[in-house]
């Protein structure tokens, strides 16, 4: 009796309905994501005159610099990036200068920070 009922089920139609439901759900989630990102971009803008100060100390600070530059490239950080040398070793200073040579970011000493901010 159970086998007769299973034979009556049209499995290709069942799979088509399930596939249509899955595609519809994914389309709805995609639309919600696009709306979410659009509202986030509109409701949380930062002023362009904003300044982000990132202190650097120690060695191997390339990951911190790359992360800040990546966030600015993605639009999370707007405005000017200032990296402050708070005790970098010589190798880290060279690495920072190489990473920032073609970027619109600045590496300065702590005593140069106040005069630099006044000139903005």
C-alpha positions as CSV (number, residue, x, y, z in Angstrom):
1,X,0.0,0.0,0.0
2,X,2.8,2.4,0.9
3,X,4.7,1.6,-2.3
4,X,1.6,2.4,-4.3
5,X,1.5,5.9,-2.7
6,X,5.2,6.5,-3.3
7,X,4.7,5.6,-7.0
8,X,1.9,8.1,-7.3
9,X,4.2,11.0,-6.2
10,X,5.7,12.8,-9.1
11,X,9.2,13.4,-7.7
12,X,10.3,15.6,-10.6
13,X,7.4,18.0,-9.8
14,X,8.3,18.0,-6.1
15,X,12.0,18.8,-6.9
16,X,10.9,21.6,-9.2
17,X,8.7,23.2,-6.5
18,X,11.5,22.9,-4.0
19,X,14.0,24.4,-6.4
20,X,11.6,27.3,-7.1
21,X,11.2,27.9,-3.4
22,X,14.9,27.9,-2.9
23,X,15.6,30.3,-5.7
24,X,12.8,32.6,-4.5
25,X,14.2,32.6,-0.9
26,X,17.7,33.4,-2.2
27,X,16.3,36.2,-4.4
28,X,14.5,37.7,-1.4
29,X,17.6,37.5,0.8
30,X,19.6,39.2,-1.9
31,X,17.2,42.0,-2.2
32,X,17.2,42.5,1.6
33,X,21.0,42.6,1.6
34,X,21.1,45.2,-1.2
35,X,18.5,47.3,0.7
36,X,20.5,46.9,3.9
37,X,23.8,48.0,2.3
38,X,22.0,50.9,0.5
39,X,20.5,52.3,3.8
40,X,23.8,51.8,5.6
41,X,25.6,53.9,3.0
42,X,23.0,56.6,3.1
43,X,22.4,56.8,6.8
44,X,26.0,56.7,8.1
45,X,28.1,59.0,6.0
46,X,31.2,60.4,7.5
47,X,32.3,63.9,6.6
48,X,35.1,64.1,4.1
49,X,37.1,66.4,6.4
50,X,37.4,63.6,8.9
51,X,40.9,62.5,10.1
52,X,41.9,59.1,11.3
53,X,45.0,58.9,13.5
54,X,46.6,55.4,13.7
55,X,49.5,55.0,16.2
56,X,52.2,52.6,15.2
57,X,54.7,51.1,17.6
58,X,57.2,48.3,17.6
59,X,57.9,46.3,14.5
60,X,56.0,44.5,11.8
61,X,53.2,47.1,11.5
62,X,52.6,46.4,7.8
63,X,49.4,44.5,8.6
64,X,48.0,47.4,10.5
65,X,48.8,49.8,7.7
66,X,47.3,47.4,5.0
67,X,44.2,47.0,7.1
68,X,43.6,50.7,7.4
69,X,44.3,51.3,3.7
70,X,42.0,48.4,2.8
71,X,39.2,49.9,5.0
72,X,39.6,53.2,3.3
73,X,39.6,51.7,-0.1
74,X,36.3,49.8,0.7
75,X,34.7,53.0,1.9
76,X,34.6,52.2,5.6
77,X,37.0,55.0,6.4
78,X,36.6,58.4,4.7
79,X,38.9,61.3,5.0
80,X,42.6,61.5,5.7
81,X,44.8,58.8,7.3
82,X,47.6,59.8,9.6
83,X,50.0,57.2,10.9
84,X,51.9,58.3,13.9
85,X,55.4,56.8,14.6
86,X,55.2,56.0,18.4
87,X,58.4,54.0,18.5
88,X,58.9,52.1,15.3
89,X,62.1,50.3,14.7
90,X,64.2,51.1,11.6
91,X,62.8,48.2,9.6
92,X,59.2,49.0,10.4
93,X,59.8,52.7,9.4
94,X,61.1,51.6,6.0
95,X,58.2,49.2,5.6
96,X,55.7,51.9,6.5
97,X,57.2,54.4,4.1
98,X,57.2,51.9,1.3
99,X,53.5,51.0,1.9
100,X,52.5,54.7,2.1
101,X,54.6,56.1,-0.8
102,X,51.7,56.0,-3.3
103,X,48.9,56.5,-0.9
104,X,47.3,59.7,0.3
105,X,48.3,58.9,3.9
106,X,51.0,60.4,6.0
107,X,53.6,58.9,8.4
108,X,54.7,61.5,11.0
109,X,56.3,61.7,14.4
110,X,54.2,62.5,17.5
111,X,55.7,66.0,17.8
112,X,54.7,66.8,14.1
113,X,51.1,65.7,14.6
114,X,49.8,69.0,16.1
115,X,51.3,71.3,13.5
116,X,50.2,68.9,10.8
117,X,46.6,69.0,12.1
118,X,46.6,72.7,12.3
119,X,47.6,72.9,8.6
120,X,44.6,70.8,7.5
